[in-house]
């Protein structure tokens, strides 16, 4: 199992709707609104990092209100 964290930048005023939509995705294990450089952070899990990348591109970036994403891959030691 692979884990990644995704930092989201969203359109001003869309925080609630984006949070609601991304929280309902089955691979999102946690979603938190942030104050600072980014607007939200998601913890996501999938079988491989390749699958995580595909989920970010296909499912998270397509959510209305999402402007930018930055994915952080957890090391598998």
DAHU-V68265 format. One record per backbone hydrogen bond with DSSP energy under -0.5 kcal/mol. NH is the residue of the N-H (numbers start at 0). CO is the residue of the C=O. If there is no record, write none. Layout:
NH&CO ; NH&CO
This chain:
1&45 ; 3&43 ; 4&71 ; 5&41 ; 6&4 ; 6&69 ; 7&39 ; 8&67 ; 10&64 ; 13&10 ; 17&13 ; 18&14 ; 19&15 ; 20&16 ; 21&17 ; 22&18 ; 23&19 ; 23&20 ; 24&21 ; 27&24 ; 28&26 ; 28&42 ; 29&42 ; 31&40 ; 33&38 ; 38&7 ; 39&7 ; 40&31 ; 41&5 ; 42&29 ; 43&3 ; 43&41 ; 44&26 ; 45&1 ; 51&47 ; 52&48 ; 53&49 ; 54&50 ; 55&51 ; 56&52 ; 57&53 ; 58&54 ; 59&54 ; 59&55 ; 60&55 ; 62&59 ; 65&62 ; 66&8 ; 67&8 ; 69&6 ; 71&4 ; 72&70 ; 73&2 ; 76&74
